[in-house]
Amino acid sequence: MKPPVPDVATERQWRYVGSGHTPGAALTAAGVAFGIFLNREIARSEARIGDGGAAW
């Protein structure tokens, strides 16, 4: 076994490197989830009002 090289980062959890969402994909997913949340809140509000948005 070689001694560690100074100023070199070692990734011990190599099997996880590159897995998961990129920052851009995570941001997109969060935006989609927020849009779904808002749509559900609006639908609940309209259902409570009772007209279902028929005033268009």
Phi and psi restraints in degrees (range 20) as a CNS / XPLOR table:
assign (resid 1 and name C) (resid 2 and name N)
       (resid 2 and name CA) (resid 2 and name C) 1.0 -81.8 20.0 2
assign (resid 2 and name N) (resid 2 and name CA)
       (resid 2 and name C) (resid 3 and name N) 1.0 148.2 20.0 2
assign (resid 2 and name C) (resid 3 and name N)
       (resid 3 and name CA) (resid 3 and name C) 1.0 -67.6 20.0 2
assign (resid 3 and name N) (resid 3 and name CA)
       (resid 3 and name C) (resid 4 and name N) 1.0 151.5 20.0 2
assign (resid 3 and name C) (resid 4 and name N)
       (resid 4 and name CA) (resid 4 and name C) 1.0 -61.8 20.0 2
assign (resid 4 and name N) (resid 4 and name CA)
       (resid 4 and name C) (resid 5 and name N) 1.0 145.1 20.0 2
assign (resid 4 and name C) (resid 5 and name N)
       (resid 5 and name CA) (resid 5 and name C) 1.0 -87.2 20.0 2
assign (resid 5 and name N) (resid 5 and name CA)
       (resid 5 and name C) (resid 6 and name N) 1.0 131.2 20.0 2
assign (resid 5 and name C) (resid 6 and name N)
       (resid 6 and name CA) (resid 6 and name C) 1.0 -62.9 20.0 2
assign (resid 6 and name N) (resid 6 and name CA)
       (resid 6 and name C) (resid 7 and name N) 1.0 146.1 20.0 2
assign (resid 6 and name C) (resid 7 and name N)
       (resid 7 and name CA) (resid 7 and name C) 1.0 62.8 20.0 2
assign (resid 7 and name N) (resid 7 and name CA)
       (resid 7 and name C) (resid 8 and name N) 1.0 30.1 20.0 2
assign (resid 7 and name C) (resid 8 and name N)
       (resid 8 and name CA) (resid 8 and name C) 1.0 -121.8 20.0 2
assign (resid 8 and name N) (resid 8 and name CA)
       (resid 8 and name C) (resid 9 and name N) 1.0 127.6 20.0 2
assign (resid 8 and name C) (resid 9 and name N)
       (resid 9 and name CA) (resid 9 and name C) 1.0 -84.2 20.0 2
assign (resid 9 and name N) (resid 9 and name CA)
       (resid 9 and name C) (resid 10 and name N) 1.0 138.7 20.0 2
assign (resid 9 and name C) (resid 10 and name N)
       (resid 10 and name CA) (resid 10 and name C) 1.0 -118.6 20.0 2
assign (resid 10 and name N) (resid 10 and name CA)
       (resid 10 and name C) (resid 11 and name N) 1.0 130.2 20.0 2
assign (resid 10 and name C) (resid 11 and name N)
       (resid 11 and name CA) (resid 11 and name C) 1.0 -96.9 20.0 2
assign (resid 11 and name N) (resid 11 and name CA)
       (resid 11 and name C) (resid 12 and name N) 1.0 110.0 20.0 2
assign (resid 11 and name C) (resid 12 and name N)
       (resid 12 and name CA) (resid 12 and name C) 1.0 -81.4 20.0 2
assign (resid 12 and name N) (resid 12 and name CA)
       (resid 12 and name C) (resid 13 and name N) 1.0 -28.7 20.0 2
assign (resid 12 and name C) (resid 13 and name N)
       (resid 13 and name CA) (resid 13 and name C) 1.0 -94.1 20.0 2
assign (resid 13 and name N) (resid 13 and name CA)
       (resid 13 and name C) (resid 14 and name N) 1.0 58.0 20.0 2
assign (resid 13 and name C) (resid 14 and name N)
       (resid 14 and name CA) (resid 14 and name C) 1.0 -58.9 20.0 2
assign (resid 14 and name N) (resid 14 and name CA)
       (resid 14 and name C) (resid 15 and name N) 1.0 -30.5 20.0 2
assign (resid 14 and name C) (resid 15 and name N)
       (resid 15 and name CA) (resid 15 and name C) 1.0 -69.6 20.0 2
assign (resid 15 and name N) (resid 15 and name CA)
       (resid 15 and name C) (resid 16 and name N) 1.0 -17.4 20.0 2
assign (resid 15 and name C) (resid 16 and name N)
       (resid 16 and name CA) (resid 16 and name C) 1.0 -95.9 20.0 2
assign (resid 16 and name N) (resid 16 and name CA)
       (resid 16 and name C) (resid 17 and name N) 1.0 -9.1 20.0 2
assign (resid 16 and name C) (resid 17 and name N)
       (resid 17 and name CA) (resid 17 and name C) 1.0 -65.1 20.0 2
assign (resid 17 and name N) (resid 17 and name CA)
       (resid 17 and name C) (resid 18 and name N) 1.0 126.5 20.0 2
assign (resid 17 and name C) (resid 18 and name N)
       (resid 18 and name CA) (resid 18 and name C) 1.0 86.0 20.0 2
assign (resid 18 and name N) (resid 18 and name CA)
       (resid 18 and name C) (resid 19 and name N) 1.0 1.0 20.0 2
assign (resid 18 and name C) (resid 19 and name N)
       (resid 19 and name CA) (resid 19 and name C) 1.0 -96.1 20.0 2
assign (resid 19 and name N) (resid 19 and name CA)
       (resid 19 and name C) (resid 20 and name N) 1.0 161.0 20.0 2
assign (resid 19 and name C) (resid 20 and name N)
       (resid 20 and name CA) (resid 20 and name C) 1.0 93.9 20.0 2
assign (resid 20 and name N) (resid 20 and name CA)
       (resid 20 and name C) (resid 21 and name N) 1.0 -170.7 20.0 2
assign (resid 20 and name C) (resid 21 and name N)
       (resid 21 and name CA) (resid 21 and name C) 1.0 -86.9 20.0 2
assign (resid 21 and name N) (resid 21 and name CA)
       (resid 21 and name C) (resid 22 and name N) 1.0 146.0 20.0 2
assign (resid 21 and name C) (resid 22 and name N)
       (resid 22 and name CA) (resid 22 and name C) 1.0 -74.8 20.0 2
assign (resid 22 and name N) (resid 22 and name CA)
       (resid 22 and name C) (resid 23 and name N) 1.0 162.2 20.0 2
assign (resid 22 and name C) (resid 23 and name N)
       (resid 23 and name CA) (resid 23 and name C) 1.0 -57.2 20.0 2
assign (resid 23 and name N) (resid 23 and name CA)
       (resid 23 and name C) (resid 24 and name N) 1.0 -38.4 20.0 2
assign (resid 23 and name C) (resid 24 and name N)
       (resid 24 and name CA) (resid 24 and name C) 1.0 -66.5 20.0 2
assign (resid 24 and name N) (resid 24 and name CA)
       (resid 24 and name C) (resid 25 and name N) 1.0 -41.8 20.0 2
assign (resid 24 and name C) (resid 25 and name N)
       (resid 25 and name CA) (resid 25 and name C) 1.0 -66.4 20.0 2
assign (resid 25 and name N) (resid 25 and name CA)
       (resid 25 and name C) (resid 26 and name N) 1.0 -38.7 20.0 2
assign (resid 25 and name C) (resid 26 and name N)
       (resid 26 and name CA) (resid 26 and name C) 1.0 -65.1 20.0 2
assign (resid 26 and name N) (resid 26 and name CA)
       (resid 26 and name C) (resid 27 and name N) 1.0 -39.0 20.0 2
assign (resid 26 and name C) (resid 27 and name N)
       (resid 27 and name CA) (resid 27 and name C) 1.0 -66.5 20.0 2
assign (resid 27 and name N) (resid 27 and name CA)
       (resid 27 and name C) (resid 28 and name N) 1.0 -41.3 20.0 2
assign (resid 27 and name C) (resid 28 and name N)
       (resid 28 and name CA) (resid 28 and name C) 1.0 -62.3 20.0 2
assign (resid 28 and name N) (resid 28 and name CA)
       (resid 28 and name C) (resid 29 and name N) 1.0 -45.6 20.0 2
assign (resid 28 and name C) (resid 29 and name N)
       (resid 29 and name CA) (resid 29 and name C) 1.0 -62.1 20.0 2
assign (resid 29 and name N) (resid 29 and name CA)
       (resid 29 and name C) (resid 30 and name N) 1.0 -39.8 20.0 2
assign (resid 29 and name C) (resid 30 and name N)
       (resid 30 and name CA) (resid 30 and name C) 1.0 -65.2 20.0 2
assign (resid 30 and name N) (resid 30 and name CA)
       (resid 30 and name C) (resid 31 and name N) 1.0 -39.2 20.0 2
assign (resid 30 and name C) (resid 31 and name N)
       (resid 31 and name CA) (resid 31 and name C) 1.0 -65.0 20.0 2
assign (resid 31 and name N) (resid 31 and name CA)
       (resid 31 and name C) (resid 32 and name N) 1.0 -41.1 20.0 2
assign (resid 31 and name C) (resid 32 and name N)
       (resid 32 and name CA) (resid 32 and name C) 1.0 -64.8 20.0 2
assign (resid 32 and name N) (resid 32 and name CA)
       (resid 32 and name C) (resid 33 and name N) 1.0 -44.3 20.0 2
assign (resid 32 and name C) (resid 33 and name N)
       (resid 33 and name CA) (resid 33 and name C) 1.0 -61.7 20.0 2
assign (resid 33 and name N) (resid 33 and name CA)
       (resid 33 and name C) (resid 34 and name N) 1.0 -39.6 20.0 2
assign (resid 33 and name C) (resid 34 and name N)
       (resid 34 and name CA) (resid 34 and name C) 1.0 -67.2 20.0 2
assign (resid 34 and name N) (resid 34 and name CA)
       (resid 34 and name C) (resid 35 and name N) 1.0 -39.6 20.0 2
assign (resid 34 and name C) (resid 35 and name N)
       (resid 35 and name CA) (resid 35 and name C) 1.0 -61.5 20.0 2
assign (resid 35 and name N) (resid 35 and name CA)
       (resid 35 and name C) (resid 36 and name N) 1.0 -42.0 20.0 2
assign (resid 35 and name C) (resid 36 and name N)
       (resid 36 and name CA) (resid 36 and name C) 1.0 -63.8 20.0 2
assign (resid 36 and name N) (resid 36 and name CA)
       (resid 36 and name C) (resid 37 and name N) 1.0 -42.3 20.0 2
assign (resid 36 and name C) (resid 37 and name N)
       (resid 37 and name CA) (resid 37 and name C) 1.0 -59.0 20.0 2
assign (resid 37 and name N) (resid 37 and name CA)
       (resid 37 and name C) (resid 38 and name N) 1.0 -47.1 20.0 2
assign (resid 37 and name C) (resid 38 and name N)
       (resid 38 and name CA) (resid 38 and name C) 1.0 -63.2 20.0 2
assign (resid 38 and name N) (resid 38 and name CA)
       (resid 38 and name C) (resid 39 and name N) 1.0 -41.9 20.0 2
assign (resid 38 and name C) (resid 39 and name N)
       (resid 39 and name CA) (resid 39 and name C) 1.0 -60.5 20.0 2
assign (resid 39 and name N) (resid 39 and name CA)
       (resid 39 and name C) (resid 40 and name N) 1.0 -40.5 20.0 2
assign (resid 39 and name C) (resid 40 and name N)
       (resid 40 and name CA) (resid 40 and name C) 1.0 -67.5 20.0 2
assign (resid 40 and name N) (resid 40 and name CA)
       (resid 40 and name C) (resid 41 and name N) 1.0 -40.4 20.0 2
assign (resid 40 and name C) (resid 41 and name N)
       (resid 41 and name CA) (resid 41 and name C) 1.0 -63.1 20.0 2
assign (resid 41 and name N) (resid 41 and name CA)
       (resid 41 and name C) (resid 42 and name N) 1.0 -42.4 20.0 2
assign (resid 41 and name C) (resid 42 and name N)
       (resid 42 and name CA) (resid 42 and name C) 1.0 -64.3 20.0 2
assign (resid 42 and name N) (resid 42 and name CA)
       (resid 42 and name C) (resid 43 and name N) 1.0 -42.3 20.0 2
assign (resid 42 and name C) (resid 43 and name N)
       (resid 43 and name CA) (resid 43 and name C) 1.0 -62.8 20.0 2
assign (resid 43 and name N) (resid 43 and name CA)
       (resid 43 and name C) (resid 44 and name N) 1.0 -41.3 20.0 2
assign (resid 43 and name C) (resid 44 and name N)
       (resid 44 and name CA) (resid 44 and name C) 1.0 -64.1 20.0 2
assign (resid 44 and name N) (resid 44 and name CA)
       (resid 44 and name C) (resid 45 and name N) 1.0 -41.8 20.0 2
assign (resid 44 and name C) (resid 45 and name N)
       (resid 45 and name CA) (resid 45 and name C) 1.0 -63.0 20.0 2
assign (resid 45 and name N) (resid 45 and name CA)
       (resid 45 and name C) (resid 46 and name N) 1.0 -44.2 20.0 2
assign (resid 45 and name C) (resid 46 and name N)
       (resid 46 and name CA) (resid 46 and name C) 1.0 -65.6 20.0 2
assign (resid 46 and name N) (resid 46 and name CA)
       (resid 46 and name C) (resid 47 and name N) 1.0 -37.1 20.0 2
assign (resid 46 and name C) (resid 47 and name N)
       (resid 47 and name CA) (resid 47 and name C) 1.0 -66.0 20.0 2
assign (resid 47 and name N) (resid 47 and name CA)
       (resid 47 and name C) (resid 48 and name N) 1.0 -35.5 20.0 2
assign (resid 47 and name C) (resid 48 and name N)
       (resid 48 and name CA) (resid 48 and name C) 1.0 -69.0 20.0 2
assign (resid 48 and name N) (resid 48 and name CA)
       (resid 48 and name C) (resid 49 and name N) 1.0 -36.6 20.0 2
assign (resid 48 and name C) (resid 49 and name N)
       (resid 49 and name CA) (resid 49 and name C) 1.0 -67.4 20.0 2
assign (resid 49 and name N) (resid 49 and name CA)
       (resid 49 and name C) (resid 50 and name N) 1.0 -39.3 20.0 2
assign (resid 49 and name C) (resid 50 and name N)
       (resid 50 and name CA) (resid 50 and name C) 1.0 101.4 20.0 2
assign (resid 50 and name N) (resid 50 and name CA)
       (resid 50 and name C) (resid 51 and name N) 1.0 -14.5 20.0 2
assign (resid 50 and name C) (resid 51 and name N)
       (resid 51 and name CA) (resid 51 and name C) 1.0 -90.8 20.0 2
assign (resid 51 and name N) (resid 51 and name CA)
       (resid 51 and name C) (resid 52 and name N) 1.0 -12.4 20.0 2
assign (resid 51 and name C) (resid 52 and name N)
       (resid 52 and name CA) (resid 52 and name C) 1.0 62.6 20.0 2
assign (resid 52 and name N) (resid 52 and name CA)
       (resid 52 and name C) (resid 53 and name N) 1.0 18.0 20.0 2
assign (resid 52 and name C) (resid 53 and name N)
       (resid 53 and name CA) (resid 53 and name C) 1.0 82.4 20.0 2
assign (resid 53 and name N) (resid 53 and name CA)
       (resid 53 and name C) (resid 54 and name N) 1.0 21.0 20.0 2
assign (resid 53 and name C) (resid 54 and name N)
       (resid 54 and name CA) (resid 54 and name C) 1.0 -72.4 20.0 2
assign (resid 54 and name N) (resid 54 and name CA)
       (resid 54 and name C) (resid 55 and name N) 1.0 -4.4 20.0 2
assign (resid 54 and name C) (resid 55 and name N)
       (resid 55 and name CA) (resid 55 and name C) 1.0 -77.3 20.0 2
assign (resid 55 and name N) (resid 55 and name CA)
       (resid 55 and name C) (resid 56 and name N) 1.0 2.2 20.0 2
